[in-house]
Structure formats: structure tokens, C-alpha cells
Amino acid sequence: MTFENNFVNWVHATMPTTAKALLPNGDDAALLSSSPRGTLVATDMLLDGTHFVVGQTPPELIGRKSVAVNFSDIAAMGGTPDSIFISLAVPHSTCPKWLERVMNGAAEMAREFNCGIDGGDTNSWNGPFAINVCVVGRPHWRGPASRLGAKEKDVVMVSGRRLGDTLASEHHLNFTPRIKEAQWLLDHFEIHSMMDLSDGLASDAPRLAKASAVKIVLEVEKIIPSPWDAKDLRSALCDGEDFELLFTCSHANAVEIEHNFPWSCGIRRIGTVEKGEGVYLLHPKQTEAQLLDLHGYEH
Ligand SMILES: [Mg+2]
């Protein structure tokens, strides 16, 4: 028996499944029950040397992160993940136990959100380790949140207590995708637009502004605790891999959200939406905001 056969048998015996998969794991294709409101699908590939470092990053955290970044995209739509599919490019020299530890990390994150690992593929080759996860999920009963609906006079909000410093703090490896938080927001409030912060506010906020055809003004004092610290500001704007929710809603709802948000990660207002285009930064004691000309992390 080849390494791949042994590994696939281990996967079938070990990985979580749910009632959403209508056939046992191991057939040519998975059969999933469908949702009347449509199906959310997201995929993200993570590479050795870019998103983690084999030999430095514990394998469980590689698997965990690979699933969590995909869950963050489902969270950004206010959805619920149901099934994941994992494809692995594995160097010939890889120890089977190491690969099992990667999958155990993936399975732990999947179980945390009651999601099955319902298929995938494994190939060994001479190149570096790569892992691709595809996630399938259901939209919120209100429909999907999207990047398209930010309105003039909206408030811009972000989940989490801080942005940036995601590499040194290892937040990029051990963050919790904001699935429950996003669902709570959609359960109780009209959320006009939403996305997750994967490349940093400096890259992601312009995407939201462009998709909604609006101008966003971000207040430095609300982004970081010490607004004169240029290094901190750059880190909050550009480090990337925050995996927090960035969203907009009416002023009245923003006040209610800040007051009633029940999750420990915290939530705060960081800016406003205006008529126009682009993303601007308002520094303390300035009356005119300046165009944000930094860029976040580019994968
Ligand atoms: Mg995203």
C-alpha cells in the first residue's frame, strides 16, 4: 500500500463528518444537502514559507490556520460553514505522522464549528508543502452580508481589541474566526456591508469602499490607542492577517451594537462612510482627512 492510500484510509477513519454529507466519505464526489437560500463557497491556499514555515510552525497550527482563514471568509458573509475539502501537496520527504498532525489541527477547528471534513486530495511531489481548503456553507437567514451595501452616513466598525502585530503575537496562527459574532450582528441588526480583514485595513477598507462606491474616513485615534505612534499605526493598517470583521451600519445601530455586543473579542467604531470614493485617514487634531496611501500585506 502506498503512503497516500494509508493516509486516505486514516483520514476516512478519523476526520469529523456531519449530517450535511449524505454519503460516507470516500466516494468519487461528496453529496451535500442543499440550502434553500443558496450556498456559500470560499477557498484559500496556504503555502510553506508564505503563510507558515514547516519546521517552525507546529503542524497542528498549520492545519488550524488553513481552516480558520476559510471560516473567516464565511464569517464575513454572516454564514455558517458546513463542509470543508482539503487538498494537500506533500513533499516526498514528509513524515506521515507530521501530516496527521496537520489534519488533526484542521479537524479541531472544524469540530469547533460543527463542520465536516468531507473530501479532498493528496499528492506527493518534489516541491514544498501546500494546503488548499475549500469551505461550503449556508448564508444567514437574512441573506448574505456583502461588501456592496455601505451607505453614506454609515458608521464603520471593526471587531477585536487591536489590529496589527499579528506575526509576532502569533495571532495569525491561533485566531478564532468571527463566525458567531457575525451571526449575532446579522441576527439583531441591519448590517449594510461586511468583509473580513485578511490583508490589513489599508488594503481591505479600499476594497469595501470601492465595492460600495463610497468614501471611507477612518479616525486614527479609534484605530490605535496611542495615535501619535507611527509604527503602531503602520502595523494596524498594513500587517494583515487580523481576521476581524470590518462592517458598516447606521449610526443608531452602531451605538446599540457597542452597548450590547456580548462577545469577549470586543467591537468598536473606527470611522464613517461619506459620499465619494477612496479611504481617508483623519489624524488627531486635524480637520481634514488625508488619502490613505499605504498598502497592506500582499500575498
Ligand atoms: Mg475575505
Boltz pocket constraint, residues with backbone or C-beta under 6 A from the ligand:
constraints:
  - pocket:
      binder: B
      contacts: [[A, 72], [A, 73], [A, 76], [A, 195], [A, 196], [A, 197], [A, 198]]
      max_distance: 6.0
